[in-house]
Amino acid sequence: MSPGGIANTWRRSCAAGPWPRLFRERSGKLTTNTKEAGIALCVNGHAHRGVPEARVHLADFLRGDLGLTGTHVGCEHGVCGACTVLVDGVSARSCLMLAVQADGKNVRTVEGLAATDGTFSPLQQAFHELHALQCGFCTPGILMSLTELLESHPHPDEAAVRDVLSGHLCRCTGYQNIVAAALRAIEVVRRKEQA
């Protein structure tokens, strides 16, 4: 299945609804209190509702309320790219975006990249095989930005990969293995399409 096909399947699973009628309070308990204004969003193919305070960033909502800790918060200024997620298929810095801005949106985090059986995506597999990480803190954001690139342009060249990586700060790797892994994933996807 092409990367675009995976994304379309994921979007359909959320669109199928119906949204659950549960809200998550700050205490972590679920409630059916619908008098409070809340948000409804689809995260990694699953519908969620929550009642975040207006000042809560999407990264904090994903990590604290939904328990999706793969999204890392590095600089809290949108500079490092570690917190990158896909919102309606477009890269977004979740440390800058408020949770309430994600109301009605489809959000995809690094936890949503692997297949439902746990099989790595071609990009994740290439990162693993080529050791395209060291400490790994920046890796989730890089994977999400590269996923957007692969889904919007299935056969990008090295210049396009490097352009995407210019929005990410990795202090460990020097980027060479990251670029090599992205190019390998592009080649794997290309071969699957030709088969």
Backbone bond lengths (Angstrom), bond angles and torsions (degrees), N, CA, C in turn:
res aa  C-N    CA-C-N  psi(-1)  N-CA   C-N-CA  omega(-1)  CA-C   N-CA-C  phi
1 M - - - 1.464 - - 1.520 107.97 -
2 S 1.297 116.46 135.59 1.462 121.04 -179.70 1.522 109.96 -71.39
3 P 1.346 118.17 157.96 1.461 119.84 177.93 1.521 112.18 -55.46
4 G 1.330 117.84 -37.87 1.461 120.62 177.95 1.514 111.50 -63.81
5 G 1.359 116.41 -36.35 1.461 120.69 178.41 1.514 111.74 -65.88
6 I 1.325 116.46 -39.32 1.462 120.83 177.31 1.518 109.92 -62.31
7 A 1.327 116.28 -44.59 1.465 120.09 -179.61 1.521 110.89 -63.82
8 N 1.336 117.43 -39.88 1.465 119.89 -179.87 1.519 111.27 -66.68
9 T 1.343 117.86 -39.71 1.461 120.99 176.81 1.513 110.17 -62.15
10 W 1.316 116.45 -42.70 1.462 121.51 179.83 1.520 110.38 -62.32
11 R 1.337 117.80 -44.49 1.465 121.07 -179.70 1.522 111.30 -63.64
12 R 1.343 117.53 -40.71 1.464 120.40 -179.51 1.522 111.15 -63.48
13 S 1.330 117.82 -37.39 1.462 119.57 -177.76 1.519 111.27 -63.88
14 C 1.323 117.90 -33.07 1.464 120.67 176.94 1.513 111.53 -77.84
15 A 1.313 116.39 -37.29 1.457 119.83 -177.35 1.521 111.19 -67.12
16 A 1.335 116.72 -21.75 1.458 120.18 -177.60 1.519 111.99 -64.08
17 G 1.359 117.15 -28.16 1.466 120.93 177.46 1.517 110.93 47.52
18 P 1.285 123.48 -164.17 1.457 124.45 -2.43 1.526 111.20 -77.40
19 W 1.333 115.58 157.39 1.452 120.73 178.46 1.520 109.16 -67.70
20 P 1.317 118.44 139.87 1.462 119.91 176.53 1.521 110.69 -66.01
21 R 1.312 116.63 153.12 1.460 121.25 -177.36 1.531 111.77 -94.51
22 L 1.302 116.55 20.94 1.458 119.68 -177.77 1.517 110.92 -101.17
23 F 1.298 115.37 143.73 1.462 121.97 175.27 1.521 107.87 -115.69
24 R 1.313 116.34 147.94 1.455 120.37 176.83 1.523 107.68 -105.53
25 E 1.333 115.27 122.02 1.458 119.77 177.20 1.521 108.88 -83.39
26 R 1.309 116.35 166.95 1.464 120.42 179.03 1.515 111.89 -59.67
27 S 1.308 117.82 -26.24 1.462 120.77 -179.88 1.518 111.60 -72.47
28 G 1.336 117.16 -10.89 1.450 120.67 -178.57 1.510 112.86 93.37
29 K 1.332 118.20 -6.39 1.457 121.37 179.08 1.521 109.42 -83.32
30 L 1.310 115.79 149.31 1.453 120.41 177.17 1.516 109.29 -90.55
31 T 1.311 115.49 144.14 1.455 120.34 -179.43 1.517 109.42 -142.24
32 T 1.302 117.06 158.71 1.462 121.27 175.69 1.513 110.51 -104.69
33 N 1.323 117.77 19.51 1.462 122.30 -179.75 1.525 109.10 -69.54
34 T 1.322 116.76 103.67 1.458 120.68 -178.66 1.514 112.00 -97.73
35 K 1.343 118.03 5.68 1.461 120.27 178.09 1.519 111.18 -74.44
36 E 1.333 117.09 -27.53 1.459 120.92 177.77 1.528 108.79 -81.16
37 A 1.308 115.74 145.28 1.463 119.41 175.44 1.515 108.22 -71.62
38 G 1.289 117.45 135.93 1.453 121.05 -179.61 1.511 110.52 -134.83
39 I 1.306 114.55 -179.89 1.455 120.47 176.64 1.518 108.70 -118.48
40 A 1.308 115.37 150.85 1.459 122.61 174.65 1.518 106.72 -126.32
41 L 1.312 116.17 127.10 1.449 120.09 179.91 1.510 109.30 -146.92
42 C 1.296 115.35 161.86 1.454 121.88 178.86 1.525 106.91 -108.70
43 V 1.322 116.75 121.51 1.459 120.94 -178.78 1.523 108.42 -120.83
44 N 1.310 115.88 118.32 1.466 122.29 179.17 1.523 112.37 53.52
45 G 1.325 116.02 38.38 1.452 120.32 176.70 1.509 115.36 86.45
46 H 1.324 117.85 3.48 1.463 121.72 -179.42 1.519 109.91 -120.92
47 A 1.321 115.65 135.04 1.461 120.98 179.59 1.524 110.01 -76.66
48 H 1.316 115.84 137.91 1.465 122.38 178.24 1.516 109.13 -137.31
49 R 1.310 115.04 149.26 1.461 122.21 170.80 1.516 106.70 -126.87
50 G 1.307 115.40 149.70 1.455 119.45 177.85 1.507 110.41 -157.13
51 V 1.313 114.70 166.91 1.465 121.51 178.06 1.527 107.82 -126.79
52 P 1.347 116.50 70.87 1.464 118.21 179.14 1.523 110.65 -77.84
53 E 1.314 115.25 151.24 1.462 118.82 172.51 1.524 107.75 -64.44
54 A 1.313 116.37 153.77 1.467 121.45 -175.25 1.525 112.86 -59.29
55 R 1.312 118.29 -25.81 1.468 121.22 -176.08 1.529 113.54 -90.16
56 V 1.329 118.53 -3.07 1.462 122.26 -175.89 1.530 110.05 -76.72
57 H 1.319 114.75 128.71 1.462 120.18 178.14 1.527 110.33 -78.36
58 L 1.319 115.72 156.54 1.459 121.01 -179.77 1.526 111.07 -58.14
59 A 1.325 117.91 -40.07 1.469 120.72 179.22 1.521 110.98 -58.72
60 D 1.317 116.97 -43.76 1.465 120.57 -179.75 1.524 111.29 -68.51
61 F 1.326 117.45 -36.66 1.465 121.43 177.31 1.529 110.17 -65.34
62 L 1.333 116.79 -45.45 1.461 120.53 179.54 1.523 111.12 -62.38
63 R 1.319 116.64 -45.25 1.461 121.17 -176.78 1.528 112.32 -75.06
64 G 1.338 116.47 -48.40 1.460 120.43 -173.53 1.511 114.63 -81.95
65 D 1.325 116.88 -48.15 1.459 120.57 -175.75 1.523 112.75 -83.35
66 L 1.323 117.20 -38.94 1.460 119.88 -176.52 1.527 113.29 -99.67
67 G 1.326 117.91 -10.20 1.462 121.04 177.68 1.522 114.18 73.39
68 L 1.324 117.72 19.36 1.464 121.95 179.37 1.526 108.54 -93.88
69 T 1.310 115.92 87.37 1.463 121.21 -171.55 1.526 113.83 -88.43
70 G 1.319 117.94 4.89 1.458 120.27 177.54 1.514 112.93 -68.32
71 T 1.321 116.96 -26.97 1.459 121.34 176.81 1.522 107.72 -77.30
72 H 1.324 116.68 117.07 1.463 120.83 -176.45 1.522 111.29 -98.08
73 V 1.302 116.03 146.74 1.463 121.81 176.89 1.522 106.90 -111.73
74 G 1.336 115.71 114.98 1.455 120.31 -177.78 1.510 112.61 -102.62
75 C 1.307 116.22 -70.60 1.465 120.33 -171.60 1.525 113.85 -95.82
76 E 1.319 117.88 -21.76 1.466 124.25 -176.00 1.526 112.50 60.72
77 H 1.331 116.80 21.64 1.464 122.06 178.08 1.530 112.01 -129.69
78 G 1.334 117.89 5.64 1.456 121.20 179.53 1.509 114.67 75.96
79 V 1.321 117.69 16.11 1.461 121.22 -175.18 1.528 112.25 -95.51
80 C 1.329 118.06 -41.40 1.464 120.50 -171.02 1.524 113.70 -81.05
81 G 1.326 118.36 -26.58 1.456 121.47 178.26 1.514 115.34 83.25
82 A 1.329 119.16 -1.23 1.464 121.23 -177.91 1.526 112.57 -62.68
83 C 1.314 117.28 -27.26 1.469 121.87 -175.43 1.523 113.24 -92.32
84 T 1.326 118.18 11.01 1.463 121.41 -175.21 1.522 111.55 -63.48
85 V 1.322 115.45 131.58 1.463 124.18 172.85 1.530 106.63 -130.81
86 L 1.314 116.71 169.54 1.461 120.49 174.75 1.517 108.42 -102.06
87 V 1.313 116.45 126.13 1.463 122.53 176.45 1.520 106.33 -115.74
88 D 1.319 115.55 114.15 1.467 121.63 -173.54 1.523 110.86 51.84
89 G 1.347 115.90 39.73 1.453 122.11 175.42 1.509 116.36 82.69
90 V 1.332 117.53 2.34 1.464 121.64 -177.67 1.528 109.46 -117.61
91 S 1.322 116.79 136.65 1.465 121.01 179.30 1.517 111.12 -59.34
92 A 1.327 115.36 137.09 1.466 121.25 177.54 1.518 108.51 -143.47
93 R 1.308 116.37 143.17 1.464 122.21 175.57 1.525 107.58 -82.71
94 S 1.309 116.65 108.26 1.467 120.09 -174.99 1.522 112.82 -73.73
95 C 1.341 118.01 -10.47 1.468 119.85 175.47 1.521 111.16 -81.17
96 L 1.332 117.21 -14.41 1.461 121.47 179.39 1.525 112.20 -105.23
97 M 1.313 116.82 -24.93 1.463 121.57 -176.63 1.521 109.54 -86.29
98 L 1.306 116.26 131.83 1.461 120.14 176.65 1.525 109.53 -75.18
99 A 1.315 116.14 147.84 1.464 120.51 179.04 1.522 110.95 -58.78
100 V 1.332 117.43 -38.02 1.468 120.12 -178.98 1.524 111.68 -65.18
101 Q 1.330 118.15 -22.51 1.460 121.17 176.88 1.526 111.71 -72.73
102 A 1.318 117.35 -15.95 1.463 121.72 179.27 1.524 112.20 -89.92
103 D 1.316 117.33 1.91 1.463 121.21 179.44 1.530 109.76 -57.17
104 G 1.329 116.10 125.95 1.457 121.51 178.94 1.518 114.82 79.40
105 K 1.321 117.59 6.40 1.468 121.71 -175.87 1.526 111.06 -101.67
106 N 1.328 114.62 162.07 1.459 122.61 170.80 1.521 107.32 -98.69
107 V 1.316 116.27 120.08 1.465 121.77 -178.67 1.523 108.00 -114.25
108 R 1.303 115.69 134.88 1.459 120.61 177.70 1.513 108.25 -124.24
109 T 1.320 115.89 127.84 1.458 122.11 179.34 1.526 109.12 -111.08
110 V 1.308 116.42 176.81 1.458 120.69 -179.88 1.531 110.96 -60.38
111 E 1.326 117.78 -29.04 1.465 120.36 177.85 1.524 111.75 -65.07
112 G 1.324 117.49 -20.25 1.455 121.76 -178.56 1.521 114.60 -93.40
113 L 1.326 118.43 7.17 1.466 120.29 -178.58 1.521 112.93 -81.14
114 A 1.307 117.79 -38.93 1.462 120.95 -177.78 1.527 109.93 -72.53
115 A 1.317 116.01 156.79 1.464 121.24 176.05 1.526 109.06 -67.55
116 T 1.317 116.32 164.79 1.470 120.16 -178.07 1.523 112.27 -62.36
117 D 1.331 117.79 -24.08 1.465 119.92 177.79 1.530 112.30 -86.39
118 G 1.338 116.53 3.29 1.463 120.86 178.06 1.519 114.30 92.54
119 T 1.325 117.16 -3.04 1.459 120.78 178.47 1.523 109.77 -65.66
120 F 1.326 115.77 132.12 1.460 120.56 178.85 1.524 110.99 -62.32
121 S 1.319 115.70 150.23 1.464 121.04 169.09 1.528 106.77 -70.63
122 P 1.344 118.63 161.75 1.471 119.24 177.74 1.532 112.67 -54.90
123 L 1.317 116.76 -35.89 1.464 120.67 179.71 1.531 110.97 -68.15
124 Q 1.326 116.81 -45.63 1.467 119.89 177.84 1.528 110.77 -62.15
125 Q 1.337 117.06 -42.39 1.460 121.32 -179.71 1.524 110.68 -62.12
126 A 1.320 117.05 -42.42 1.468 120.58 179.00 1.526 111.09 -65.26
127 F 1.325 117.60 -40.15 1.469 120.65 176.60 1.524 109.94 -60.27
128 H 1.322 116.47 -42.10 1.466 121.35 -179.91 1.535 110.66 -65.05
129 E 1.318 116.36 -49.10 1.464 120.62 -175.81 1.524 113.05 -66.73
130 L 1.325 117.41 -35.17 1.465 120.74 -176.24 1.529 113.12 -99.72
131 H 1.323 116.58 9.58 1.469 121.20 178.62 1.528 110.73 51.24
132 A 1.331 115.25 53.65 1.465 121.12 -175.06 1.522 112.08 -86.71
133 L 1.313 115.60 31.70 1.459 120.00 175.27 1.516 108.27 -156.60
134 Q 1.309 115.20 158.75 1.457 119.83 172.51 1.517 108.67 -122.86
135 C 1.320 117.79 -79.01 1.467 117.45 178.46 1.526 110.68 -74.88
136 G 1.333 117.58 -28.01 1.458 121.99 175.63 1.513 116.08 85.46
137 F 1.317 118.22 -2.21 1.463 119.69 -176.01 1.530 111.84 -64.45
138 C 1.316 117.55 -39.19 1.469 121.32 -178.14 1.522 112.74 -82.99
139 T 1.319 117.75 -15.32 1.461 122.62 -170.41 1.524 114.69 -57.54
140 P 1.341 120.72 -44.77 1.471 118.61 -179.41 1.528 113.36 -57.45
141 G 1.318 117.22 -43.64 1.460 120.16 179.56 1.518 112.21 -66.09
142 I 1.329 116.30 -40.31 1.462 120.27 178.38 1.523 110.17 -63.73
143 L 1.329 116.78 -44.33 1.465 120.24 178.32 1.523 111.57 -58.75
144 M 1.325 116.83 -40.31 1.466 119.84 -178.43 1.527 111.30 -68.24
145 S 1.322 117.68 -43.03 1.469 119.86 178.88 1.522 111.39 -65.53
146 L 1.336 116.89 -40.90 1.461 119.69 177.88 1.526 111.11 -68.11
147 T 1.320 117.43 -33.70 1.469 120.71 175.79 1.522 110.33 -61.86
148 E 1.336 116.32 -44.08 1.467 118.83 176.65 1.523 110.50 -59.01
149 L 1.324 116.88 -43.95 1.462 120.78 179.47 1.525 110.63 -59.27
150 L 1.335 117.30 -47.99 1.464 121.04 -177.76 1.526 112.07 -66.22
151 E 1.323 117.13 -34.42 1.465 119.54 -178.93 1.524 112.33 -78.50
152 S 1.324 117.33 -28.86 1.464 119.56 -179.58 1.531 112.02 -91.75
153 H 1.320 116.80 -22.53 1.466 121.98 -179.31 1.528 106.76 -147.10
154 P 1.337 117.89 90.39 1.468 121.34 -170.59 1.526 116.11 -60.25
155 H 1.332 118.41 -21.86 1.466 119.69 -176.26 1.527 111.37 -127.53
156 P 1.329 117.19 59.41 1.468 118.95 179.99 1.525 110.87 -72.74
157 D 1.311 115.85 158.95 1.456 120.55 176.99 1.533 109.52 -96.79
158 E 1.320 115.28 178.92 1.464 120.19 -177.55 1.522 111.97 -61.13
159 A 1.325 117.45 -36.08 1.470 120.48 179.41 1.527 110.89 -62.33
160 A 1.324 117.19 -39.73 1.470 120.54 178.75 1.525 110.63 -66.76
161 V 1.330 116.62 -39.55 1.471 120.75 177.63 1.521 109.71 -62.12
162 R 1.318 116.76 -47.41 1.467 120.30 -179.59 1.528 111.43 -64.51
163 D 1.319 117.09 -34.39 1.463 120.53 177.16 1.531 110.61 -62.96
164 V 1.328 117.07 -43.64 1.470 120.67 177.52 1.523 110.15 -62.77
165 L 1.318 116.55 -42.14 1.467 120.42 -178.14 1.523 112.78 -68.66
166 S 1.315 117.98 -17.77 1.466 120.08 179.41 1.529 111.58 -64.97
167 G 1.309 117.29 -16.10 1.460 121.13 177.33 1.514 113.54 -92.59
168 H 1.330 116.88 12.52 1.468 120.93 -177.97 1.518 110.67 -130.53
169 L 1.310 114.68 143.80 1.455 121.27 178.10 1.522 109.04 -108.42
170 C 1.332 115.64 117.60 1.458 121.85 175.35 1.519 106.53 -125.15
171 R 1.308 115.99 115.47 1.465 120.05 -175.87 1.521 112.87 -90.85
172 C 1.320 117.42 -5.15 1.463 120.03 -173.56 1.523 114.22 -102.33
173 T 1.327 117.98 -43.11 1.464 119.59 -162.12 1.511 116.28 -93.47
174 G 1.305 119.97 -26.01 1.453 120.21 -171.69 1.518 112.18 78.14
175 Y 1.320 117.93 3.31 1.469 125.38 172.22 1.524 115.42 73.31
176 Q 1.326 120.11 -13.66 1.470 120.40 -174.38 1.523 111.98 -60.49
177 N 1.323 117.89 -48.08 1.464 120.12 -179.39 1.524 111.65 -70.52
178 I 1.326 117.05 -28.54 1.464 120.38 176.71 1.528 109.24 -65.82
179 V 1.318 116.98 -45.88 1.472 121.21 177.91 1.525 109.64 -62.43
180 A 1.331 117.00 -45.43 1.468 120.75 -179.96 1.529 110.99 -60.65
181 A 1.324 117.27 -41.05 1.469 120.78 179.31 1.522 111.16 -65.79
182 A 1.313 116.95 -41.80 1.469 120.19 178.48 1.523 110.39 -62.60
183 L 1.328 117.19 -43.14 1.463 120.53 179.83 1.523 111.20 -66.52
184 R 1.332 117.58 -35.94 1.465 120.08 176.51 1.526 110.11 -65.44
185 A 1.322 117.54 -43.46 1.469 120.77 179.30 1.525 110.67 -61.34
186 I 1.322 116.48 -40.44 1.468 120.67 177.66 1.523 109.87 -60.38
187 E 1.330 116.56 -43.14 1.463 121.00 179.89 1.530 111.26 -66.83
188 V 1.321 118.23 -40.16 1.472 121.99 178.26 1.524 110.21 -61.52
189 V 1.316 116.53 -46.14 1.471 120.78 178.99 1.525 110.00 -62.61
190 R 1.316 116.90 -41.73 1.472 121.19 179.67 1.526 110.66 -61.49
191 R 1.342 117.34 -44.15 1.467 120.97 179.83 1.525 111.43 -64.66
192 K 1.344 116.82 -39.84 1.472 120.00 178.74 1.522 110.96 -63.81
193 E 1.316 116.78 -37.43 1.467 120.46 179.58 1.522 111.29 -68.40
194 Q 1.334 117.15 -32.87 1.462 120.90 -178.55 1.520 112.13 -81.01
195 A 1.317 117.41 -19.62 1.479 121.13 -177.19 1.511 112.12 -75.10
